[in-house]
Structures are given as structure tokens and as C-alpha cells.
Amino acid sequence: MTRALLGTLDERYEQGVSLRRKTPRQKHADLHGPDRDPIAILAASDRGRISKLIPVRYERMLTSPFAFLRGSASVMAQDLNHQPSVGIAVQACGDCHLMNFGAFVTPEENILFDINDFDETLPGIDFTVDLKRLAASVAVAALAEQFSRKRAHATAAATIEAYRAHMRRLSKLSPIEIWHSKIELTREIKKIDDRKLRYRLNAILTKAGKRLHEDDNFPHLVKDLVKGTRARIADKPPLIYHLPKTGAMSLRINAKRLFASYRLRLQPERLHLVEQYAMKDVAFKAVGIGSVGTFCAIGLFMSPDGAHLFLQIKEARKSVLECLGPKFAGHPGRRVVEGQRTMQAASDIF
């Protein structure tokens, strides 16, 4: 059973203390549950994926233990299903590993740090689920970088302590202050004690700041334009290619109808921006590790002066966390139905 903490700061604190007594932190120390077959769990998640891309998924997962962890959210969900819960439900990210955080440029040209992937999001999930996946990913990533086990453990513990300290600061703010709170990378880098590391990160941030809007290689997909020819996305099979007009329904979409449906769900100020661009091309694109084999496409839009805009269409599958919480038919967010496939149109603007 889950419940949100309500009331004044003192009342919320007492509720938290009460929940802590029921589920002490020590209860989270051990991994509970029966033995499970990770290969069988992964194979079950292959159902409905594009078959020719399934080998690509496993090829990417086999490059390192960290890559395997990234692609096996379903396995970890089964493990977490048997772990104790605190009793505070949230809208979980669902795949809160280290590489699902990233940098974003705001309209004010500030660089923020936040979660950038919600493929497995689900409401009504205990907050510890995301926190445990994050801590595990930090430890595995540290070991992959040749950290000692002691240092990897310390790095994961520091991650949890940083989360706890940040939540403590947020708890003293008003709801509107929390709503507007953000993590500015430049400000956070200034807090790093190691001068060499601080200098190196500042140099990376300065260099990257001018091209963060070109993330995910989308602008590099456009072929060089020849006067009189229309813009197209460059094919790079089997990972990027144009969708067939005939054949399997799983690889066919009505792009104009889909993006028209997407526009109907936009806020007025974003609609005004999108309407400055016209659709020129659509192509399939394999993304990530865990998502490889699911349907994903990118639409190329151009302004009258030739400026690029890319929108990503991504298949919305059921969250791997459904074994942990309330049954929920798919993901929240914008979606349109095209044929027999449910799609989520994500406004990834670069």
C-alpha cells in the first residue's frame, strides 16, 4: 500500500519517521526473491520487436556489464518486485540508470541536468525503485571503469547521500519553489573540490554548450542538399532506413496523419513554433540499447530558409514496472493510434 506524505514540514517529517520504523533502511541491504532466468526474461521482452534488430540489441548489451544493465530493465524489475517498499508512491522513471541523465539547453540558454528517458515510466511505484536502479548502475559503471570494488561501493553510497541531501533541501521549500527548482550544470561544477576535474568539466561544457541542440546525431542525418532537390534523411541500414510503403504493417505509418494528431496535443506556444516547419522526410531509426527492436522513427522538418527540426516517433510499450504496481495500459503522455500500433510522439527538438 502506498501513500503520499501530506501536511506541514513537521507533520511530513513525523510521517517519514513512522514509515522508516516500519521499513528500516537495513531491510534494503539484501537481495530477496527466488532465482530467475535473465535470458528467459529478456526473450519474453523480445516479443513484438522488429526481428532483424533483435541481434543488434544483444550485440550492444554484450559490450560490457554496464551495457547489459542498460538493456535489461525488465530483469531488474523482476528483482525489485521482491524487495521491500517504503510506502511513498511516485511517477517512477522506471529505467533510472546513470546514462538516462543528460544536459538540456533552456530557451534562456542555461544548461540543465535532468532525466532524459521515460520509456518505462509508471505512476504508483515506490520511490526506492528508481533509487536502487540508479545506485546499481553507478556501481556497475564504476567497476567498468576499473574502479576497485571499495571505490565503486563508495561512489554508489555517495550517489544516495547526494539524493538524500537534495531531497532534504527540497523539503524546506514551498510547492511553487519546488516546481521551479532545477539543477544548473555550471553552478554544480563550481562546487567540485578537485580543481583539475572542475577545469576539465568546464572546458567540456563550454565546447558542448554550442551544440547541445544537435544531440543524438539528428542533424547529421540530412544529406547535403543540391539545388533543386528536396531534403532527405541519409540511409544507414540496418539502423537508419526509409520505411517501406508496402509490406509488414509493423513498419508502416501514415506520417502526415500521425504528426497532425501530435499537433492537436501541443500547447499553443509550441504549436506556433512547430508550424514554422514543414515535413520533408521520415525514416526508421534504431535507438538506445533496451529500445532496439521497438518501433522508432524520425521526421525531418524544414523551415522555408532550410533550418532543421527533428521530431521523434517512438513506440509506447507497457512499462517493465507493471509487475511492481498498479496495472496501467501503456505509458502516460501523448499518443496516437496508427493501424494496430500505439505510438508516442515525443517532441525532441534539436
Secondary structure as a PSIPRED ss2 file (coil, helix, strand):
# PSIPRED VFORMAT (PSIPRED V4.0)

   1 M C   1.000  0.000  0.000
   2 T C   1.000  0.000  0.000
   3 R C   1.000  0.000  0.000
   4 A C   1.000  0.000  0.000
   5 L C   1.000  0.000  0.000
   6 L C   1.000  0.000  0.000
   7 G C   1.000  0.000  0.000
   8 T C   1.000  0.000  0.000
   9 L H   0.000  1.000  0.000
  10 D H   0.000  1.000  0.000
  11 E H   0.000  1.000  0.000
  12 R H   0.000  1.000  0.000
  13 Y H   0.000  1.000  0.000
  14 E H   0.000  1.000  0.000
  15 Q H   0.000  1.000  0.000
  16 G H   0.000  1.000  0.000
  17 V H   0.000  1.000  0.000
  18 S H   0.000  1.000  0.000
  19 L H   0.000  1.000  0.000
  20 R H   0.000  1.000  0.000
  21 R H   0.000  1.000  0.000
  22 K H   0.000  1.000  0.000
  23 T C   1.000  0.000  0.000
  24 P C   1.000  0.000  0.000
  25 R H   0.000  1.000  0.000
  26 Q H   0.000  1.000  0.000
  27 K H   0.000  1.000  0.000
  28 H H   0.000  1.000  0.000
  29 A C   1.000  0.000  0.000
  30 D C   1.000  0.000  0.000
  31 L C   1.000  0.000  0.000
  32 H C   1.000  0.000  0.000
  33 G C   1.000  0.000  0.000
  34 P C   1.000  0.000  0.000
  35 D C   1.000  0.000  0.000
  36 R C   1.000  0.000  0.000
  37 D C   1.000  0.000  0.000
  38 P H   0.000  1.000  0.000
  39 I H   0.000  1.000  0.000
  40 A H   0.000  1.000  0.000
  41 I H   0.000  1.000  0.000
  42 L H   0.000  1.000  0.000
  43 A H   0.000  1.000  0.000
  44 A H   0.000  1.000  0.000
  45 S H   0.000  1.000  0.000
  46 D C   1.000  0.000  0.000
  47 R C   1.000  0.000  0.000
  48 G C   1.000  0.000  0.000
  49 R C   1.000  0.000  0.000
  50 I C   1.000  0.000  0.000
  51 S H   0.000  1.000  0.000
  52 K H   0.000  1.000  0.000
  53 L H   0.000  1.000  0.000
  54 I H   0.000  1.000  0.000
  55 P H   0.000  1.000  0.000
  56 V H   0.000  1.000  0.000
  57 R H   0.000  1.000  0.000
  58 Y H   0.000  1.000  0.000
  59 E H   0.000  1.000  0.000
  60 R H   0.000  1.000  0.000
  61 M H   0.000  1.000  0.000
  62 L C   1.000  0.000  0.000
  63 T C   1.000  0.000  0.000
  64 S C   1.000  0.000  0.000
  65 P H   0.000  1.000  0.000
  66 F H   0.000  1.000  0.000
  67 A H   0.000  1.000  0.000
  68 F H   0.000  1.000  0.000
  69 L H   0.000  1.000  0.000
  70 R H   0.000  1.000  0.000
  71 G H   0.000  1.000  0.000
  72 S C   1.000  0.000  0.000
  73 A H   0.000  1.000  0.000
  74 S H   0.000  1.000  0.000
  75 V H   0.000  1.000  0.000
  76 M H   0.000  1.000  0.000
  77 A H   0.000  1.000  0.000
  78 Q H   0.000  1.000  0.000
  79 D H   0.000  1.000  0.000
  80 L H   0.000  1.000  0.000
  81 N C   1.000  0.000  0.000
  82 H C   1.000  0.000  0.000
  83 Q C   1.000  0.000  0.000
  84 P C   1.000  0.000  0.000
  85 S C   1.000  0.000  0.000
  86 V C   1.000  0.000  0.000
  87 G C   1.000  0.000  0.000
  88 I C   1.000  0.000  0.000
  89 A E   0.000  0.000  1.000
  90 V E   0.000  0.000  1.000
  91 Q E   0.000  0.000  1.000
  92 A E   0.000  0.000  1.000
  93 C C   1.000  0.000  0.000
  94 G C   1.000  0.000  0.000
  95 D C   1.000  0.000  0.000
  96 C C   1.000  0.000  0.000
  97 H C   1.000  0.000  0.000
  98 L H   0.000  1.000  0.000
  99 M H   0.000  1.000  0.000
 100 N H   0.000  1.000  0.000
 101 F E   0.000  0.000  1.000
 102 G E   0.000  0.000  1.000
 103 A E   0.000  0.000  1.000
 104 F E   0.000  0.000  1.000
 105 V E   0.000  0.000  1.000
 106 T C   1.000  0.000  0.000
 107 P C   1.000  0.000  0.000
 108 E C   1.000  0.000  0.000
 109 E C   1.000  0.000  0.000
 110 N C   1.000  0.000  0.000
 111 I E   0.000  0.000  1.000
 112 L E   0.000  0.000  1.000
 113 F E   0.000  0.000  1.000
 114 D E   0.000  0.000  1.000
 115 I E   0.000  0.000  1.000
 116 N C   1.000  0.000  0.000
 117 D C   1.000  0.000  0.000
 118 F C   1.000  0.000  0.000
 119 D C   1.000  0.000  0.000
 120 E C   1.000  0.000  0.000
 121 T C   1.000  0.000  0.000
 122 L E   0.000  0.000  1.000
 123 P E   0.000  0.000  1.000
 124 G E   0.000  0.000  1.000
 125 I E   0.000  0.000  1.000
 126 D E   0.000  0.000  1.000
 127 F C   1.000  0.000  0.000
 128 T H   0.000  1.000  0.000
 129 V H   0.000  1.000  0.000
 130 D H   0.000  1.000  0.000
 131 L H   0.000  1.000  0.000
 132 K H   0.000  1.000  0.000
 133 R H   0.000  1.000  0.000
 134 L H   0.000  1.000  0.000
 135 A H   0.000  1.000  0.000
 136 A H   0.000  1.000  0.000
 137 S H   0.000  1.000  0.000
 138 V H   0.000  1.000  0.000
 139 A H   0.000  1.000  0.000
 140 V H   0.000  1.000  0.000
 141 A H   0.000  1.000  0.000
 142 A H   0.000  1.000  0.000
 143 L H   0.000  1.000  0.000
 144 A H   0.000  1.000  0.000
 145 E C   1.000  0.000  0.000
 146 Q C   1.000  0.000  0.000
 147 F C   1.000  0.000  0.000
 148 S C   1.000  0.000  0.000
 149 R H   0.000  1.000  0.000
 150 K H   0.000  1.000  0.000
 151 R H   0.000  1.000  0.000
 152 A H   0.000  1.000  0.000
 153 H H   0.000  1.000  0.000
 154 A H   0.000  1.000  0.000
 155 T H   0.000  1.000  0.000
 156 A H   0.000  1.000  0.000
 157 A H   0.000  1.000  0.000
 158 A H   0.000  1.000  0.000
 159 T H   0.000  1.000  0.000
 160 I H   0.000  1.000  0.000
 161 E H   0.000  1.000  0.000
 162 A H   0.000  1.000  0.000
 163 Y H   0.000  1.000  0.000
 164 R H   0.000  1.000  0.000
 165 A H   0.000  1.000  0.000
 166 H H   0.000  1.000  0.000
 167 M H   0.000  1.000  0.000
 168 R H   0.000  1.000  0.000
 169 R H   0.000  1.000  0.000
 170 L H   0.000  1.000  0.000
 171 S H   0.000  1.000  0.000
 172 K C   1.000  0.000  0.000
 173 L C   1.000  0.000  0.000
 174 S C   1.000  0.000  0.000
 175 P H   0.000  1.000  0.000
 176 I H   0.000  1.000  0.000
 177 E H   0.000  1.000  0.000
 178 I H   0.000  1.000  0.000
 179 W H   0.000  1.000  0.000
 180 H C   1.000  0.000  0.000
 181 S C   1.000  0.000  0.000
 182 K C   1.000  0.000  0.000
 183 I C   1.000  0.000  0.000
 184 E E   0.000  0.000  1.000
 185 L H   0.000  1.000  0.000
 186 T H   0.000  1.000  0.000
 187 R H   0.000  1.000  0.000
 188 E H   0.000  1.000  0.000
 189 I H   0.000  1.000  0.000
 190 K C   1.000  0.000  0.000
 191 K C   1.000  0.000  0.000
 192 I C   1.000  0.000  0.000
 193 D C   1.000  0.000  0.000
 194 D C   1.000  0.000  0.000
 195 R H   0.000  1.000  0.000
 196 K H   0.000  1.000  0.000
 197 L H   0.000  1.000  0.000
 198 R H   0.000  1.000  0.000
 199 Y H   0.000  1.000  0.000
 200 R H   0.000  1.000  0.000
 201 L H   0.000  1.000  0.000
 202 N H   0.000  1.000  0.000
 203 A H   0.000  1.000  0.000
 204 I H   0.000  1.000  0.000
 205 L H   0.000  1.000  0.000
 206 T H   0.000  1.000  0.000
 207 K H   0.000  1.000  0.000
 208 A H   0.000  1.000  0.000
 209 G H   0.000  1.000  0.000
 210 K C   1.000  0.000  0.000
 211 R C   1.000  0.000  0.000
 212 L H   0.000  1.000  0.000
 213 H H   0.000  1.000  0.000
 214 E H   0.000  1.000  0.000
 215 D H   0.000  1.000  0.000
 216 D H   0.000  1.000  0.000
 217 N H   0.000  1.000  0.000
 218 F H   0.000  1.000  0.000
 219 P H   0.000  1.000  0.000
 220 H H   0.000  1.000  0.000
 221 L H   0.000  1.000  0.000
 222 V E   0.000  0.000  1.000
 223 K C   1.000  0.000  0.000
 224 D C   1.000  0.000  0.000
 225 L C   1.000  0.000  0.000
 226 V C   1.000  0.000  0.000
 227 K C   1.000  0.000  0.000
 228 G C   1.000  0.000  0.000
 229 T C   1.000  0.000  0.000
 230 R C   1.000  0.000  0.000
 231 A C   1.000  0.000  0.000
 232 R C   1.000  0.000  0.000
 233 I E   0.000  0.000  1.000
 234 A C   1.000  0.000  0.000
 235 D C   1.000  0.000  0.000
 236 K E   0.000  0.000  1.000
 237 P C   1.000  0.000  0.000
 238 P C   1.000  0.000  0.000
 239 L C   1.000  0.000  0.000
 240 I E   0.000  0.000  1.000
 241 Y E   0.000  0.000  1.000
 242 H C   1.000  0.000  0.000
 243 L C   1.000  0.000  0.000
 244 P C   1.000  0.000  0.000
 245 K C   1.000  0.000  0.000
 246 T C   1.000  0.000  0.000
 247 G C   1.000  0.000  0.000
 248 A C   1.000  0.000  0.000
 249 M H   0.000  1.000  0.000
 250 S H   0.000  1.000  0.000
 251 L H   0.000  1.000  0.000
 252 R C   1.000  0.000  0.000
 253 I C   1.000  0.000  0.000
 254 N C   1.000  0.000  0.000
 255 A H   0.000  1.000  0.000
 256 K H   0.000  1.000  0.000
 257 R H   0.000  1.000  0.000
 258 L H   0.000  1.000  0.000
 259 F H   0.000  1.000  0.000
 260 A H   0.000  1.000  0.000
 261 S H   0.000  1.000  0.000
 262 Y H   0.000  1.000  0.000
 263 R H   0.000  1.000  0.000
 264 L H   0.000  1.000  0.000
 265 R C   1.000  0.000  0.000
 266 L C   1.000  0.000  0.000
 267 Q C   1.000  0.000  0.000
 268 P H   0.000  1.000  0.000
 269 E H   0.000  1.000  0.000
 270 R H   0.000  1.000  0.000
 271 L H   0.000  1.000  0.000
 272 H H   0.000  1.000  0.000
 273 L H   0.000  1.000  0.000
 274 V H   0.000  1.000  0.000
 275 E C   1.000  0.000  0.000
 276 Q C   1.000  0.000  0.000
 277 Y C   1.000  0.000  0.000
 278 A E   0.000  0.000  1.000
 279 M E   0.000  0.000  1.000
 280 K E   0.000  0.000  1.000
 281 D E   0.000  0.000  1.000
 282 V E   0.000  0.000  1.000
 283 A E   0.000  0.000  1.000
 284 F E   0.000  0.000  1.000
 285 K E   0.000  0.000  1.000
 286 A C   1.000  0.000  0.000
 287 V C   1.000  0.000  0.000
 288 G C   1.000  0.000  0.000
 289 I C   1.000  0.000  0.000
 290 G C   1.000  0.000  0.000
 291 S C   1.000  0.000  0.000
 292 V C   1.000  0.000  0.000
 293 G C   1.000  0.000  0.000
 294 T C   1.000  0.000  0.000
 295 F C   1.000  0.000  0.000
 296 C E   0.000  0.000  1.000
 297 A E   0.000  0.000  1.000
 298 I E   0.000  0.000  1.000
 299 G E   0.000  0.000  1.000
 300 L E   0.000  0.000  1.000
 301 F E   0.000  0.000  1.000
 302 M E   0.000  0.000  1.000
 303 S C   1.000  0.000  0.000
 304 P C   1.000  0.000  0.000
 305 D C   1.000  0.000  0.000
 306 G C   1.000  0.000  0.000
 307 A C   1.000  0.000  0.000
 308 H E   0.000  0.000  1.000
 309 L E   0.000  0.000  1.000
 310 F E   0.000  0.000  1.000
 311 L E   0.000  0.000  1.000
 312 Q E   0.000  0.000  1.000
 313 I E   0.000  0.000  1.000
 314 K E   0.000  0.000  1.000
 315 E E   0.000  0.000  1.000
 316 A C   1.000  0.000  0.000
 317 R C   1.000  0.000  0.000
 318 K C   1.000  0.000  0.000
 319 S C   1.000  0.000  0.000
 320 V H   0.000  1.000  0.000
 321 L H   0.000  1.000  0.000
 322 E H   0.000  1.000  0.000
 323 C H   0.000  1.000  0.000
 324 L C   1.000  0.000  0.000
 325 G C   1.000  0.000  0.000
 326 P C   1.000  0.000  0.000
 327 K C   1.000  0.000  0.000
 328 F C   1.000  0.000  0.000
 329 A C   1.000  0.000  0.000
 330 G C   1.000  0.000  0.000
 331 H C   1.000  0.000  0.000
 332 P C   1.000  0.000  0.000
 333 G C   1.000  0.000  0.000
 334 R C   1.000  0.000  0.000
 335 R C   1.000  0.000  0.000
 336 V E   0.000  0.000  1.000
 337 V E   0.000  0.000  1.000
 338 E E   0.000  0.000  1.000
 339 G C   1.000  0.000  0.000
 340 Q C   1.000  0.000  0.000
 341 R E   0.000  0.000  1.000
 342 T E   0.000  0.000  1.000
 343 M E   0.000  0.000  1.000
 344 Q E   0.000  0.000  1.000
 345 A E   0.000  0.000  1.000
 346 A E   0.000  0.000  1.000
 347 S C   1.000  0.000  0.000
 348 D C   1.000  0.000  0.000
 349 I C   1.000  0.000  0.000
 350 F C   1.000  0.000  0.000
